[in-house]
Amino acid sequence: MTTNYKPMYLARGIWELWHEKTWDDYIDPFYKNQIIKCVEDDVTENVLLYGDNGLGKSMLMNLAMKDFIAKGKEVYVIDFRNLVKEYTRSWRDEGKLGRIMMSDYLAIDDLGKEFSAGDVSKELATTALDYVLRYRFQRKLSTWLTFNMKLNEISDCYTPHIASLLKRSSIAIAFEGEDFGDKLFKKITKKK
């Protein structure tokens, strides 16, 4: 008997793009094995996946979250821009920030991209990120983040305090290599 995870994935923010994907769909065994180890160990530290575009950071994070769901963990996946929106909705007692914040594993995708869209100020992004990270750190809840900047740029984009918190509470995995996003995308969209 197979379980239909689709409604569960959607309720936890995992996009349909990742629903049918497995570890076998990921190309680089080095990064895949590091992430699988984090899942097997039920890490409580934060996990930072950073590096250039097209290296599969988002895919690996979503595969990890699917595995945590299968293990019975509470998971929520959201891009940072939408997390900031949930943060501001909470000021009016709206939205789902409480559920997001208390998940065992919170996966925040695309940290830093909120600035390129121009719809989030640096002050608001910094305040929201600081709140989320400190709240979860104090409760020993794991937060996974993907971003396309260097680790030392966190201090400049946000604050030295956020950079310091992440440094002392995280497993950092630097992704390097050539952009295989086109190959990955073809593999993701291929019909079986």
Residue pairs with C-beta under 8 A, 6 or more apart in sequence:
5 19
5 66
5 69
5 70
6 16
6 19
8 69
9 16
9 18
9 19
9 66
9 69
10 16
12 65
12 69
12 75
12 76
12 77
12 103
13 76
13 77
13 78
13 107
14 62
14 65
14 66
14 75
14 77
15 62
15 77
17 188
18 59
18 62
18 63
18 66
20 192
21 59
21 62
21 63
21 188
22 63
23 32
23 36
23 63
25 59
25 187
25 188
26 32
26 56
26 59
26 60
26 63
27 56
27 180
27 183
27 184
28 55
28 56
28 177
31 55
31 56
31 60
31 173
31 175
32 60
34 173
35 47
35 49
35 60
35 61
35 63
35 64
35 173
36 64
38 47
38 64
38 171
39 64
39 67
39 68
39 71
42 71
42 73
43 142
43 171
44 140
44 141
44 142
45 142
45 169
45 170
45 171
46 133
46 136
46 137
46 142
46 143
46 144
46 145
46 166
46 169
46 170
46 171
47 61
47 64
47 142
47 143
47 144
47 145
47 170
47 171
47 173
48 144
48 145
48 147
48 151
48 166
48 170
48 171
48 172
48 173
49 57
49 60
49 61
49 144
49 145
49 146
49 147
49 173
49 175
50 57
50 145
50 146
50 147
50 148
50 149
50 150
50 151
50 172
50 173
50 174
50 175
51 57
51 148
51 174
51 175
51 176
52 148
52 175
52 176
52 177
52 179
53 148
53 179
53 181
54 178
54 179
54 180
54 181
54 182
54 184
55 175
55 176
55 177
55 179
55 180
55 181
56 175
56 180
56 184
57 146
57 175
58 109
58 110
58 146
59 184
59 188
61 77
61 107
61 109
61 144
61 146
62 77
62 107
64 105
64 107
64 144
65 75
65 77
65 105
65 107
65 144
68 75
68 104
68 105
69 75
73 104
73 105
74 102
74 103
74 104
74 105
75 103
75 104
75 105
75 106
75 107
76 99
76 100
76 103
76 105
76 106
76 107
77 107
77 109
78 86
78 100
78 106
78 107
78 108
78 109
79 108
79 109
79 110
79 113
80 108
80 109
80 110
80 111
80 112
80 113
80 114
80 125
80 129
80 145
81 110
81 113
81 114
81 117
81 119
81 120
83 100
83 108
83 128
83 132
84 114
84 120
84 124
84 125
84 128
85 95
86 95
86 96
86 97
86 100
87 97
87 128
87 131
87 132
88 124
88 128
89 95
89 97
90 97
90 98
100 106
101 132
101 135
101 136
102 139
102 141
103 141
104 141
104 142
105 141
105 142
105 143
105 144
106 132
106 136
106 141
106 142
106 143
106 144
107 143
107 144
107 145
108 132
108 143
108 144
108 145
108 146
109 145
109 146
110 146
110 147
110 148
111 129
111 145
111 146
111 147
112 147
112 148
112 149
112 157
113 148
114 120
114 125
115 122
115 125
115 157
122 157
122 158
125 158
126 158
126 159
126 162
129 158
129 162
130 158
130 159
130 161
130 162
132 143
133 143
133 162
133 165
133 166
133 169
134 165
136 142
136 143
137 143
137 165
137 169
145 166
147 154
149 157
151 172
151 174
152 163
154 162
154 163
154 166
155 162
155 163
166 172
